Amino acid sequence: TPAARLTVHLDASELWHHRPAYTELVHRAHRAGLLGASVFPGVTGFGAGDPKSAKGPCVVVVVDEEARLRSFLPLVADVLGETSAVAVLDRVRIHSPHVDE
């Protein structure tokens, strides 16, 4: 089964119902039973959001089977649609003793 990585680039200051949008993405990935998700802060960057954001950019990375990530995207379309987020889905190879390829 092909593994994939969903990378969501967004502004760390963007909110979804009074909490950080990146937190909502991670919680939804966890509720969906996906393999793993992490948030990485950016030092600097620019995109569709405000380049002068007080918190700066961040990246949410979710890894699982490609089909599961494709099914997950509609579950977060509301969050992505109301933020400046850009989502990228690419195939990856997972190297871990805890995960069967």
C-alpha positions in Angstrom: 0.0 0.0 0.0 1.5 3.3 -1.0 2.3 5.6 1.9 1.9 9.3 1.6 2.6 12.6 3.5 0.0 15.4 3.8 1.8 18.7 4.4 -0.3 21.6 5.3 1.4 25.0 5.3 -0.4 27.7 7.2 0.0 30.7 9.5 0.4 29.7 13.1 -1.8 32.5 14.2 -4.8 31.4 12.2 -7.7 30.2 14.4 -10.5 27.7 13.9 -13.3 28.3 16.4 -11.1 30.2 18.9 -8.2 27.7 18.8 -5.2 27.3 16.5 -6.1 25.8 13.2 -3.0 23.6 13.3 -4.3 22.1 16.6 -7.7 21.3 15.0 -5.9 19.5 12.1 -3.9 17.4 14.5 -7.0 16.5 16.6 -8.9 15.5 13.5 -6.1 13.4 12.2 -6.0 11.6 15.6 -9.8 11.1 15.6 -9.6 9.7 12.1 -7.1 7.1 13.3 -4.3 8.2 11.0 -0.7 6.9 11.6 0.8 10.2 12.9 0.7 14.0 12.8 3.2 16.6 13.9 3.3 20.4 13.9 6.6 22.2 13.0 7.0 25.9 13.5 8.7 28.0 10.8 11.3 30.6 11.4 10.0 32.8 8.6 8.1 32.5 5.4 5.4 34.0 3.2 2.4 32.8 1.3 -1.3 33.6 1.1 -1.4 34.7 4.7 -0.1 37.9 6.3 3.7 37.9 6.1 3.8 40.0 9.3 2.1 37.4 11.5 3.2 37.6 15.1 3.5 33.8 15.3 4.9 33.1 11.8 4.4 30.1 9.6 3.9 26.5 10.6 3.6 23.1 8.9 1.3 20.2 9.9 2.6 16.9 8.6 0.4 13.8 8.6 1.6 10.4 7.4 -0.5 7.4 6.5 -1.6 5.4 3.4 -2.3 7.5 0.4 -6.0 6.4 0.2 -6.5 7.2 3.9 -5.1 10.7 3.5 -7.2 11.3 0.4 -10.2 10.3 2.5 -9.1 12.6 5.3 -8.9 15.8 3.1 -12.7 16.2 2.9 -12.8 16.0 6.7 -10.6 19.0 7.0 -11.9 21.0 4.0 -13.7 23.4 6.3 -10.6 24.3 8.2 -8.5 24.5 5.0 -11.1 26.6 3.2 -11.3 29.2 6.0 -7.6 29.7 6.3 -4.7 30.6 4.0 -3.6 26.9 4.3 -2.0 25.1 1.3 -2.1 21.3 1.4 0.4 19.2 -0.4 0.0 15.4 -0.8 3.0 13.4 -1.9 4.0 9.7 -1.9 6.7 8.7 0.6 8.4 5.6 1.8 8.1 4.9 5.5 11.2 3.4 7.2 10.2 2.3 10.7 10.4 -1.0 12.6 6.9 -0.1 13.9 5.1 0.2 10.5 4.6 -2.4 7.9 5.1 -1.0 4.3 
